[in-house]
Amino acid sequence: MGQVKSLADLRKIKENLQGKMGLREKSNNPESLVQIRVAMATCGIASGAKQVMDFFIEELDKRNIQAIVTQTGCMGYCFAEPTVEITLPGQASVVYGYVNTQKADEIIEKYIKNGELVEGIIPVNYETIEKK
Amino acid sequence: MKDLSMHIMDIAQNSISAKATWIKIEIVENMDEDNYAIIIEDNGFGMSPKLVASVTDPYVTTRTTRKIGLGIPLLKQNAERTEGNFSISSEEGVGTKVIANFTLNHPDRPPIGDIAGTIVLLSAANPNVTIQYHHVTNTGEYTFDTAEITKTLDDISITEPSVIRFLKEMINENLNELKISR
């Protein structure tokens, strides 16, 4: 058997990361981080939501943006899959549709970094008469 | 669905919606019987006998955003297309078990796809769920257990990108040793 990775190698990575943790302020408050939810139901998976999620995880790490990336179930926008819900700290959440890795890149650069809204938003926040 | 790892991702999502804290994903490749089995078991809140009997119907779903649920019907269809079979059993308050048997060498069997990526993504997106992945071939077997992983990681989170990258490589290397069918 060749050099197959094992838990021993994982331990080395852990030690490496533990060293770096001290330098980075670990925020225990999720509301202060950018939250990204990728819809991962049947329609999402079939349309490539997995690649989008992988992309977000890799790129946010590369660009040093602290965010929590999770998966949710169907948000109801099956016609516009893959869909992603982004909640910037302290702001209302925004849902983007037809997200591919190129669009995800745009979203990171423009919306997450600068708060600049990008094309492709699915209107999800609305108030009905009863609420008023 | 393009490949089997996507079906697995899909069914595992059902387990998560059922508030499972333990999901076991098992793939058993049997060359002698030309069988490829995918077994997904969880400890979620399960289904009533009535729901289990009707769940393979695309018009039956527990979600409220749409009236169609295609995850299970599509998996069943793919299994049956390779002259395999599909079964689902569940008990409320205990859990659910899905078994899909495919004919290993059937031309209609979808490839496994990026199973390592799927398992790691499921683990990282649901750090409070224990995910066990077990793969058996004629060469041997491999087990990936997030309970072991989080213990080894100590206070480092499984959601760290470098951990995610490592785990994917680790799973792929071990699967290559097993000579899994792709």
Contacts between the chains, C-beta under 8 A, distances in Angstrom:
chain1	res1	chain2	res2	distance
A	1	B	177	6.6
A	4	B	170	7.8
A	4	B	173	4.9
A	4	B	174	5.8
A	4	B	177	5.8
A	5	B	166	7.1
A	5	B	169	6.0
A	5	B	170	3.9
A	5	B	173	5.4
A	5	B	174	7.5
A	6	B	170	7.3
A	7	B	148	6.7
A	7	B	149	7.6
A	7	B	152	5.1
A	9	B	166	7.2
A	9	B	170	7.2
A	10	B	149	6.9
A	10	B	152	5.1
A	10	B	153	6.9
A	10	B	163	7.6
A	10	B	166	6.4
A	10	B	167	7.7
A	10	B	170	7.3
A	11	B	152	5.7
A	13	B	162	6.3
A	13	B	163	6.4
A	13	B	166	5.4
A	14	B	152	6.7
A	14	B	153	5.1
A	14	B	154	5.9
A	14	B	156	5.0
A	16	B	162	8.0
A	17	B	156	4.9
A	17	B	160	6.1
A	17	B	162	6.7
A	17	B	163	7.4
A	18	B	154	7.3
A	18	B	155	7.4
A	18	B	156	6.3
A	21	B	156	7.5
A	40	B	9	7.0
A	40	B	13	6.0
A	40	B	125	7.9
A	41	B	10	7.5
A	41	B	13	6.5
A	41	B	63	7.5
A	41	B	71	7.6
A	42	B	1	8.0
A	42	B	10	5.3
A	42	B	69	7.6
A	42	B	70	4.9
A	42	B	71	4.5
A	42	B	74	7.0
A	43	B	70	7.8
A	45	B	1	7.0
A	45	B	6	4.9
A	45	B	9	5.4
A	45	B	10	5.4
A	46	B	1	5.7
A	46	B	2	7.6
A	46	B	6	6.8
A	50	B	6	7.4
A	50	B	9	6.8
A	50	B	114	7.6
A	50	B	117	6.8
A	50	B	118	7.0
A	50	B	121	6.4
A	53	B	121	6.3
A	53	B	125	7.7
A	54	B	117	6.6
A	54	B	121	7.1
A	57	B	124	7.5
A	57	B	161	5.6
A	57	B	164	6.3
A	58	B	161	6.3
A	58	B	165	8.0
A	60	B	161	7.9
A	61	B	161	3.7
A	61	B	162	7.7
A	68	B	159	7.7
A	69	B	125	7.5
A	69	B	159	7.9
A	70	B	125	5.1
A	71	B	13	7.5
A	71	B	121	7.5
A	71	B	125	4.5
A	73	B	13	6.4
A	73	B	17	5.9
A	73	B	63	6.5
A	74	B	63	5.5
A	74	B	65	5.1
A	74	B	66	6.5
A	75	B	65	6.7
A	76	B	65	3.4
A	76	B	66	6.5
A	78	B	66	6.4
